Amino acid sequence: MPQWLVDLTQPQATLGSGAITFLGAIAAVLLGWWLFSGKVRDIKSALDTTDKLLADHQQRVQQSLSDIEEKLSGLTASTAQIRADVSDKQAIEDQAIEEEVRGEPGKQAGQVELTFDHLVSSWHRVRDRLEEMASDSRIDGRTAAKYSRIDRRKYADLVASLHKDGYLLGEGEKFLEAAHIWASHRSRKKKPSQETIQRMIDLELLLAPVDNS
């Protein structure tokens, strides 16, 4: 053992021991940093990558839900249109049977006066215009689904809902008038007057003009 170690006093030995311990601690910290800094960087990189993957996945899920919502909106609109066609067709067939029983032909060759067929034709064009508005792709899926659930035997309810949401472009009263005319005569329990049929034709020209372009 070196003589200088033997000659150390107790305070000197304590001080030296503390200095060695301090240096050892610094060395341990530096060694730990050197050994683990790379792993820490790897963990941070992994977490960043995971966050990015989760964000991308969330975006894809939201887009998929949006696509599904749009397809459901189109499907419900088509279903509503089919229900309307079936309801109107049933009303027409019932009246045809009633006229046949009474011996009244629905329409004769060369007949000049306006008939129920004219009212039906004009109403169908107004109705189709309403359905077109209710299924517009710019309408969000929930609102379109709300429109599709409205009973198509009561088109006035659909008109009221579209008007409230601001989709009828100031023509709400005319659409409502057409819906009321149809509701009053769809069962054909009472014969529509010539003036009523002509009014429906006029409403058709106003609300669903033919596009000749």
C-alpha positions as CSV (number, residue, x, y, z in Angstrom):
1,M,0.0,0.0,0.0
2,P,1.4,3.4,-0.9
3,Q,2.8,5.4,2.1
4,W,0.7,8.4,1.3
5,L,-2.4,6.4,1.9
6,V,-1.1,5.2,5.3
7,D,-0.2,8.8,6.3
8,L,-3.8,10.1,5.4
9,T,-5.6,11.6,8.4
10,Q,-9.3,10.7,9.1
11,P,-10.7,14.0,7.6
12,Q,-8.5,13.6,4.5
13,A,-9.7,10.1,4.1
14,T,-13.4,11.1,4.5
15,L,-12.9,14.0,2.0
16,G,-11.2,11.7,-0.5
17,S,-13.9,9.0,-0.1
18,G,-16.6,11.7,-0.8
19,A,-14.8,13.0,-3.8
20,I,-14.5,9.4,-5.2
21,T,-18.2,8.7,-4.5
22,F,-19.1,12.0,-6.3
23,L,-17.0,11.2,-9.3
24,G,-18.5,7.7,-9.4
25,A,-22.0,9.1,-9.3
26,I,-21.2,11.4,-12.3
27,A,-19.7,8.5,-14.2
28,A,-22.7,6.4,-13.5
29,V,-25.1,9.1,-14.8
30,L,-23.0,9.6,-17.9
31,L,-22.8,5.9,-18.5
32,G,-26.6,5.6,-18.0
33,W,-27.3,8.4,-20.4
34,W,-25.0,6.9,-23.0
35,L,-26.6,3.5,-22.7
36,F,-30.2,4.6,-22.6
37,S,-30.4,7.8,-24.6
38,G,-30.7,5.8,-27.8
39,K,-33.5,3.7,-26.4
40,V,-35.4,6.8,-25.2
41,R,-35.2,8.2,-28.7
42,D,-36.5,5.0,-30.0
43,I,-39.4,5.0,-27.6
44,K,-40.3,8.6,-28.5
45,S,-40.1,7.8,-32.2
46,A,-42.4,4.7,-31.6
47,L,-44.9,6.8,-29.7
48,D,-44.9,9.5,-32.4
49,T,-45.4,6.8,-35.1
50,T,-48.3,5.3,-33.0
51,D,-50.0,8.7,-32.7
52,K,-49.7,9.2,-36.4
53,L,-51.1,5.8,-37.2
54,L,-54.0,6.3,-34.8
55,A,-54.8,9.7,-36.4
56,D,-54.7,8.2,-39.9
57,H,-57.0,5.4,-38.8
58,Q,-59.4,7.8,-37.2
59,Q,-59.5,9.8,-40.4
60,R,-60.2,6.7,-42.5
61,V,-63.0,5.6,-40.1
62,Q,-64.6,9.0,-40.2
63,Q,-64.5,9.0,-44.0
64,S,-65.9,5.5,-44.1
65,L,-68.8,6.5,-41.8
66,S,-69.4,9.6,-44.0
67,D,-69.6,7.4,-47.1
68,I,-71.9,4.9,-45.4
69,E,-74.1,7.8,-44.2
70,E,-74.3,9.2,-47.7
71,K,-75.2,5.8,-49.2
72,L,-77.9,5.3,-46.5
73,S,-79.3,8.7,-47.3
74,G,-79.6,7.7,-50.9
75,L,-81.2,4.4,-50.0
76,T,-83.8,5.9,-47.7
77,A,-84.7,8.5,-50.3
78,S,-85.2,5.8,-52.8
79,T,-87.3,3.9,-50.3
80,A,-89.5,6.9,-49.7
81,Q,-90.0,7.4,-53.4
82,I,-91.1,3.8,-53.8
83,R,-93.5,4.1,-51.0
84,A,-95.0,7.2,-52.6
85,D,-95.3,5.5,-56.0
86,V,-97.1,2.5,-54.4
87,S,-99.4,4.7,-52.4
88,D,-100.4,6.8,-55.5
89,K,-100.7,3.8,-57.7
90,Q,-103.1,2.1,-55.2
91,A,-105.2,5.3,-55.0
92,I,-105.5,5.4,-58.9
93,E,-106.3,1.6,-59.1
94,D,-109.0,1.9,-56.5
95,Q,-110.6,4.8,-58.4
96,A,-110.4,2.9,-61.7
97,I,-112.3,0.0,-60.1
98,E,-114.9,2.3,-58.6
99,E,-115.4,4.0,-62.0
100,E,-115.7,0.6,-63.7
101,V,-118.4,-0.4,-61.2
102,R,-120.3,2.8,-61.8
103,G,-119.8,2.4,-65.6
104,E,-117.8,5.6,-65.9
105,P,-114.7,5.3,-68.2
106,G,-111.7,7.0,-66.8
107,K,-110.8,8.7,-70.1
108,Q,-112.3,8.6,-73.5
109,A,-110.6,9.1,-76.9
110,G,-110.8,12.7,-78.0
111,Q,-111.9,13.9,-74.5
112,V,-111.1,17.5,-74.1
113,E,-111.9,18.1,-70.5
114,L,-109.2,17.8,-67.9
115,T,-109.3,14.4,-66.0
116,F,-107.9,13.0,-62.9
117,D,-105.0,11.6,-64.9
118,H,-103.9,15.2,-65.6
119,L,-104.0,16.0,-61.9
120,V,-102.0,12.8,-61.1
121,S,-99.4,13.6,-63.8
122,S,-98.9,17.1,-62.6
123,W,-98.8,16.1,-58.9
124,H,-96.2,13.4,-59.6
125,R,-93.8,16.0,-61.1
126,V,-94.3,18.3,-58.1
127,R,-93.8,15.3,-55.8
128,D,-90.7,14.2,-57.6
129,R,-89.3,17.8,-57.2
130,L,-90.0,17.6,-53.5
131,E,-88.2,14.2,-53.3
132,E,-85.3,15.6,-55.2
133,M,-84.9,18.4,-52.7
134,A,-85.3,16.0,-49.7
135,S,-82.5,13.8,-51.1
136,D,-80.1,16.5,-52.1
137,S,-76.5,15.3,-51.5
138,R,-75.7,18.6,-49.8
139,I,-78.1,17.7,-47.0
140,D,-76.5,15.9,-44.1
141,G,-77.3,12.3,-43.5
142,R,-79.3,12.7,-40.3
143,T,-81.6,15.4,-41.9
144,A,-82.1,13.3,-45.0
145,A,-83.0,10.3,-42.9
146,K,-85.5,12.5,-41.0
147,Y,-87.1,13.4,-44.3
148,S,-87.2,9.7,-45.4
149,R,-89.2,8.7,-42.2
150,I,-92.0,11.1,-43.0
151,D,-95.2,9.3,-44.1
152,R,-95.6,9.9,-47.8
153,R,-99.3,9.8,-47.5
154,K,-98.9,13.2,-45.8
155,Y,-96.7,15.2,-48.1
156,A,-97.7,18.4,-46.3
157,D,-95.6,17.2,-43.4
158,L,-92.6,16.8,-45.7
159,V,-93.2,20.3,-47.2
160,A,-93.4,21.8,-43.7
161,S,-90.1,20.2,-42.7
162,L,-88.3,21.2,-45.8
163,H,-89.7,24.7,-45.5
164,K,-88.7,25.0,-41.9
165,D,-85.1,24.0,-42.8
166,G,-85.0,26.5,-45.6
167,Y,-84.9,24.2,-48.6
168,L,-88.0,25.3,-50.6
169,L,-86.5,28.6,-51.8
170,G,-89.6,30.7,-50.9
171,E,-92.0,28.3,-52.6
172,G,-93.2,26.6,-49.5
173,E,-96.8,27.9,-49.8
174,K,-97.2,26.7,-53.4
175,F,-95.8,23.2,-52.5
176,L,-98.1,23.1,-49.5
177,E,-101.1,24.0,-51.8
178,A,-100.2,21.2,-54.2
179,A,-99.8,18.7,-51.3
180,H,-103.2,19.7,-49.9
181,I,-104.9,19.4,-53.4
182,W,-103.4,15.9,-53.7
183,A,-104.4,14.9,-50.2
184,S,-108.0,16.0,-50.8
185,H,-108.3,13.9,-54.0
186,R,-105.8,11.0,-53.8
187,S,-108.6,8.7,-52.6
188,R,-110.8,10.1,-55.3
189,K,-113.8,10.0,-53.1
190,K,-114.7,13.3,-54.6
191,K,-114.2,14.3,-58.2
192,P,-111.8,17.2,-58.6
193,S,-113.2,20.2,-60.4
194,Q,-111.7,21.5,-63.7
195,E,-110.4,24.5,-61.8
196,T,-108.7,22.3,-59.2
197,I,-107.0,20.2,-61.9
198,Q,-105.9,23.3,-63.8
199,R,-104.5,24.7,-60.6
200,M,-102.4,21.6,-60.1
201,I,-101.1,21.9,-63.7
202,D,-100.2,25.6,-63.0
203,L,-98.4,24.6,-59.8
204,E,-96.5,22.0,-61.8
205,L,-95.3,24.6,-64.2
206,L,-94.2,26.9,-61.4
207,L,-92.6,24.3,-59.1
208,A,-91.3,21.7,-61.6
209,P,-90.8,23.3,-64.9
210,V,-89.6,21.2,-67.8
211,D,-85.9,21.6,-68.5
212,N,-85.6,21.9,-72.3
213,S,-81.8,22.5,-72.3
